[in-house]
Amino acid sequence: MTTYIFIDGTNLYAAQYELFGPKKYLNFSKLIEKIELRLKIKFDKIYFYASYSPKSEKPSQKEKLYLKNEALFYRNVKQIKNIVFFTDYRSKTSGKEKEVDVKLTADLITFAFLKKYNRLFLLTGDADFLQALFSVRKYHKDIKINLICIENKIMYQGLFYFRTYLFIFKKKPILRRKFDTLEEINFNSKNLFIDIKNL
């Protein structure tokens, strides 16, 4: 069975930064290893979509720390095998991503149409991708669709439709109801993060 994972990299980065701040960043290769081990799978391809934050003309110390953390995280991501790293730009006025979400959506649907994968994992907390998943499920009923979310970035709407693995690094989120589709997985964060020196 050919298994692809599509990662909303900007969403993942924001989640880990919210949880752990500027002094450490997620070791992406270790995360992938943990996911494969816990879910007993092997990713044939890893597609990662992200954009770098724009830098102000006079960045504050807080912004500098954020940008350094972001740069180190994305550099770490690019070192993994089987990675396809797509990056585009952000609007200088709004700071919003351009092209990134569209590219992820297009790849999800196009690769399904071309029968590139039999099993799909999408790592994001963004419900904007639901329609893409619905399209894959409607026209390719044989493809197994799975969601992966981080404790502070959950695609709540997705819980009603797709098997979802919720990764918990610090604190279990409070959900208003139980979902048969949901499996919570606790990770030991000590081994998954890299400390940044000289801050």
GUGU-486146 format. One line per 4 residues: for each residue z, x, y of N, C-alpha, C. Coordinates in steps of 0.001 Angstrom, whole numbers, plus 500000, padded with zeros to 6 digits. Each point is the difference from the previous one (the first is absolute). Layout:
residues N
Z:X:Y:Z:X:Y:Z:X:Y; ...
***
This chain:
residues 199
500000:500845:498804:500000:499155:501196:500000:500884:501251; 499048:499784:500879:499900:500773:501237:500888:499386:501068; 500894:500804:500541:500994:499514:500949:499854:500695:501339; 499826:499203:501051:499916:500515:501361:501207:499509:500789
500472:500857:500914:501007:499570:500951:499444:500185:501410; 500152:498966:500802:499584:500014:501398:501263:499958:500852; 500121:500942:500923:501248:500144:500753:499746:499818:501490; 500704:499040:500568:500005:499817:501449:500914:501084:500559
499409:501157:500282:500790:501185:500337:500806:499873:501269; 499458:499334:500990:500730:499818:501252:501233:499143:499772; 499862:498971:499179:501108:499122:499675:501068:500743:499208; 499560:500822:499044:500935:500795:499204:500740:500993:500871
499259:500662:500896:500655:500974:500873:501049:499328:500871; 499652:498857:500592:500943:499281:500858:501253:499596:499232; 499816:499583:498742:501139:499589:499171:500950:501159:499758; 499452:501159:499607:500870:501133:499696:500655:500557:501267
499304:499928:501133:500588:500495:501250:501145:499102:500452; 499831:498697:499851:501070:499066:500340:501250:500262:499163; 499795:500339:498745:501125:500203:499085:500698:501337:500198; 499231:501059:500295:500578:501343:499962:499852:500811:501281
499258:499478:500980:499946:500670:501295:499204:501280:500029; 500148:500784:501083:499134:501157:500236:500370:501268:499233; 501160:500031:499355:500450:501252:499396:499479:500248:498586; 499347:499020:499408:499436:500177:498664:498804:499079:499847
499144:500331:499027:498846:499153:499730:499777:499891:498499; 499333:498934:499630:499774:499690:498600:499086:501020:499346; 500417:500509:498847:499170:500902:499204:499052:499131:499177; 498767:499917:500460:499061:499030:499436:499690:500264:498525
499809:501239:499639:499681:500307:498603:501143:499595:499071; 501237:500217:500452:501163:499592:499204:500066:498480:499876; 499646:499317:501097:499994:498533:499962:499006:499497:498961; 498801:500553:500009:498986:499586:499034:500470:500275:498573
500595:501162:499787:500528:500344:498681:501042:498969:499543; 500891:499630:500917:501054:499033:499688:499408:498637:499667; 499014:499589:500793:499365:498705:499759:499350:499982:498617; 499246:501043:499700:499316:500063:498706:500998:500012:498845
501088:500725:500186:501017:500088:498955:500702:498661:499783; 500418:499371:501098:500755:498755:499889:499143:498832:499529; 498730:499998:500410:499116:498892:499611:499189:500317:498745; 500140:501230:499492:499320:500435:498783:498486:499844:500121
499483:500553:501100:498568:499937:500263:499522:501368:500482; 498691:500123:500161:499403:501205:500566:498880:499565:500928; 500076:500435:501253:498979:499622:500969:498776:500898:499837; 498850:499366:499801:498757:500752:499903:499498:500414:501377
500261:499163:501001:499628:500305:501374:501083:499493:500944; 500238:500775:501049:500968:499621:501022:499270:499955:501333; 499948:498827:500599:499341:499827:501294:501071:499752:501063; 499958:500836:501032:501045:499988:501030:499336:499797:501361
500489:499021:500761:499380:499631:501270:501043:500081:501115; 499677:500758:501053:500988:500192:501056:499331:500432:501296; 500780:500001:501052:499532:500532:501280:501154:500738:500670; 499669:501045:500727:501014:500776:500699:500353:499319:501329
501268:500027:500333:500452:499397:501258:499476:500791:501192; 499575:499304:501061:499537:500714:501195:501163:500689:500710; 499709:501091:500678:501025:500760:500705:499942:499699:501491; 501144:499737:500581:500073:499734:501433:499715:501268:500793
499636:499831:501252:499770:501168:500858:501282:500795:500189; 501114:499279:500124:501308:500648:500120:500933:499413:498945; 499848:500456:498754:500805:499416:498913:501488:500324:500141; 500816:499018:499677:501447:500197:499989:500388:500799:498763
501248:500445:499952:500482:500738:498834:499943:499120:498747; 500311:498719:500178:499957:499063:498881:498575:499877:499451; 499027:499926:500898:498606:499893:499572:499544:501279:499302; 500416:501141:500522:499627:501276:499385:500508:500090:498563
501248:499557:499796:500579:500023:498658:499229:499074:499063; 499632:498833:500515:499250:499037:499205:498642:500565:499598; 499292:500585:500959:498667:500544:499738:500047:501171:499021; 501042:500817:500114:500143:501123:499073:500249:499482:498586
500876:499022:499878:500308:499407:498709:498752:499380:499386; 499250:499285:500810:498777:499347:499532:498972:501020:499509; 499808:501059:500780:499028:501033:499633:500381:500676:498683; 501277:500292:499827:500462:500641:498766:499834:499073:498802
500281:498730:500206:499860:499027:498915:498549:499892:499551; 499083:499851:500939:498589:499858:499632:499440:501292:499393; 500479:501128:500474:499579:501271:499393:500451:500056:498545; 501201:499533:499739:500535:499950:498644:499171:499072:499113
499602:498865:500555:499186:499033:499248:498687:500624:499561; 499352:500743:500889:498672:500559:499727:500006:501050:498896; 501167:500505:499637:500085:501056:498993:499952:499484:498563; 500120:498708:499816:500058:499457:498655:498600:499917:499382
499929:500103:498680:498731:499884:499299:499558:498531:499957; 498710:499800:499809:499417:498658:499875:500184:499146:501248; 500258:500619:501140:500217:499249:501232:498695:499892:500787; 499754:498818:500515:498929:499779:500975:500698:499540:501271
499991:500859:500995:500764:499749:501234:499034:499545:501091; 500130:498747:500393:499164:499475:501081:500845:499864:501257; 499520:500588:501085:500703:499869:501264:499015:499657:501102; 500465:499223:500944:499194:499670:501165:500911:500056:501218
499609:499367:501045:500704:500188:501267:500814:498769:500386; 500802:500164:501040:500727:498883:500598:499551:499810:501446; 500059:498775:500444:499632:499690:501379:500957:500708:500959; 499439:500661:501014:500835:500698:500980:500782:499032:500875
499508:498786:500123:500686:499018:500857:501061:499204:499241; 499646:499500:498799:500943:499162:499248:500776:500762:498940; 499449:501161:499561:500634:500760:498931:499712:499450:498615; 499200:498922:499919:499700:499374:498708:498910:500761:499255
500088:499913:498668:499017:500660:499155:498626:499354:500128; 498979:500820:499873:498632:499516:499976:499351:500462:498696; 499348:499109:499301:499223:500282:498800:500837:500158:498724; 501244:500415:500109:500773:500374:498807:500191:498820:499054
500537:498884:500505:500239:498831:499150:498688:499414:499480; 498966:500060:500839:498689:499496:499589:499456:500829:498840; 500152:501303:500092:499529:500898:498936:500741:499740:498696; 501319:499841:500079:500791:499722:498802:499538:498694:499352
499837:498967:500819:499550:498698:499504:498625:500104:499351; 499088:500690:500671:498641:500151:499476:499994:500737:498667; 500807:501055:499884:500060:500769:498757:500575:499176:498851; 501052:499244:500288:500596:499139:498980:498948:499092:499371
499239:499333:500863:499022:499017:499538:498768:500672:499398; 499499:501036:500673:498789:500682:499529:500210:500642:498636; 501109:500709:499821:500261:500668:498723:500205:498995:498871; 500555:498828:500332:500139:498947:498992:498624:499488:499590
499138:499778:500983:498644:499531:499740:499227:501000:499142; 500214:501292:500259:499311:501050:499256:500684:500322:498666; 501088:499291:499706:500761:500180:498761:500514:501430:499838; 500502:500532:501109:500545:501359:499992:501380:500045:499336
500747:498902:500106:501350:499984:499435:500251:498704:499248; 500971:500084:499055:500441:498823:499247:501379:499536:500450; 500730:500948:500608:501363:499691:500441:500181:500556:501406; 500561:499165:500859:500130:500319:501421:501462:499960:500424
500411:501030:500732:501297:500000:500669:499744:500154:501493; 500663:499178:500791:499910:500100:501458:501396:500230:500542; 500183:501127:500690:501291:500320:500589:499943:499679:501484; 500678:498939:500394:500048:499580:501402:501051:498916:500171
500366:499759:501240:500847:498859:500322:499265:499027:500895; 498707:500228:500170:499178:499257:500952:499268:498856:499302; 500311:498770:500390:499394:498823:499383:498547:499803:500402; 499491:500784:500940:498596:499873:500405:499047:500293:498840
500477:500702:498993:499134:500356:498872:499960:498930:498904; 500741:498923:500180:500055:498958:498974:498629:499414:499697; 499209:499740:501038:498697:499382:499788:499079:500902:499174; 500112:501304:500202:499213:500932:499187:500412:499905:498534
501297:499904:499758:500494:499879:498627:499564:498679:499377; 500030:498936:500799:499537:498703:499496:498524:500066:499594; 499200:500712:500780:498571:500136:499699:499791:500748:498688; 500761:501078:499819:499904:500761:498747:500376:499112:498821
501087:499257:500142:500460:499149:498901:499015:498859:499698; 499393:499452:501039:499082:498873:499820:498743:500393:499242; 499441:501162:500350:498716:500395:499431:500102:501012:498857; 501209:500522:499784:500195:500995:498929:501319:499694:499306
500006:498934:499234:501230:499504:499384:500586:500966:498972; 499182:500953:499547:500472:500955:498995:500797:501147:500612; 499940:500159:501323:500719:501092:500664:501473:499621:500184; 500876:500890:499605:501439:499784:500167:500428:500513:501373
500595:499135:500788:500379:500321:501379:501513:500117:500113; 500462:501098:500624:501429:500248:500183:500260:500460:501426; 501147:499613:500521:500440:500453:501320:501164:500963:499852; 500067:500958:500921:501164:500875:500121:500474:499915:501441
501279:499743:500183:500576:499904:501340:501240:500878:500099; 500292:500433:501224:501229:500733:500287:501026:499005:500534; 501262:500276:499807:501057:499039:500302:499953:499404:501405; 499510:500763:500976:499973:499515:501379:498606:499593:500464
499034:499982:499083:498633:499560:500309:499493:499182:498805; 500385:498744:499960:499688:499144:498857:498926:498979:500378; 498980:499877:499164:498997:498963:500191:500527:498723:499334; 500803:499240:500733:500680:498852:499413:499024:498975:499428
498895:499759:500693:499026:499025:499497:499419:500424:498656; 499863:501316:499808:499435:500505:498758:500856:499713:498781; 501306:499822:500222:500913:499734:498887:499674:498699:499282; 499349:499076:500687:499653:498715:499397:498776:500089:499087
499235:501095:500112:498709:500050:499316:499821:501183:499048; 500676:501119:500274:499691:501215:499262:501269:500706:499503; 499846:500691:498880:501080:500838:499488:500349:501040:501059; 501278:500075:500364:500411:500869:501100:501147:500908:499562
499835:501285:500281:501052:500974:499740:500611:500401:501338; 501293:499767:500135:500708:500294:501243:500817:501273:499826; 499634:501035:500752:500691:501278:499903:501134:500058:501004; 501180:500313:499488:501206:500019:500826:500518:501426:500090
500056:500523:501217:500509:501349:500243:501452:499977:500475; 500335:499022:500840:501328:499980:500605:500762:498705:499718; 499403:498867:500376:500739:498741:499932:499110:498880:499487; 500503:499257:499037:499274:498864:499451:499869:498907:501047
498779:499546:500274:499825:498939:500999:500502:498655:499481; 500378:499126:500900:500462:498665:499637:498804:499045:500029; 499661:499453:498854:498911:499041:499900:500577:498598:499852; 499397:499037:500658:500522:498639:500015:499822:499271:498679
499104:500489:499169:499775:499367:498710:499623:501054:498970; 500042:499604:498740:499622:500900:498927:498521:499830:499675; 499369:501111:499644:498588:499986:499647:499825:500592:498607; 499314:499271:499139:499711:500509:498658:499027:501171:500049
499261:500103:501093:498993:501058:500147:500608:501331:500430; 501271:499975:500411:500607:501159:500658:500823:500858:499038; 499767:501321:500089:500828:500960:499265:500515:501033:500991; 501309:500139:500083:500614:500948:500922:500250:501325:499287
499621:501083:500665:500145:501331:499423:500763:500890:500977; 501135:500496:499572:500812:500876:500844:499571:501452:499813; 499806:500686:501121:499634:501404:499979:501129:500838:500580; 500206:501171:499420:500927:500965:500569:499266:500755:501103
500312:499687:501243:499241:500544:501131:500206:501497:500212; 501062:500571:499434:500294:501424:500224:498863:500900:499536; 499361:499628:498920:498946:500838:499442:498606:499653:500513; 499921:498986:500847:498708:499509:500438:499651:500391:501445
500915:500669:500673:499771:500303:501406:500120:501498:500274; 499253:500430:500999:499995:501397:500415:500668:500106:501365; 500980:500872:500091:500704:500200:501286:499122:500823:500945; 500024:499610:501271:499264:500724:501024:500962:500962:500696
499652:501258:500014:500847:500993:500634:499583:500221:501449; 500848:500623:500755:499725:500370:501402:499757:498792:500902; 500786:498934:499779:499911:498839:500888:500953:500172:501178
***
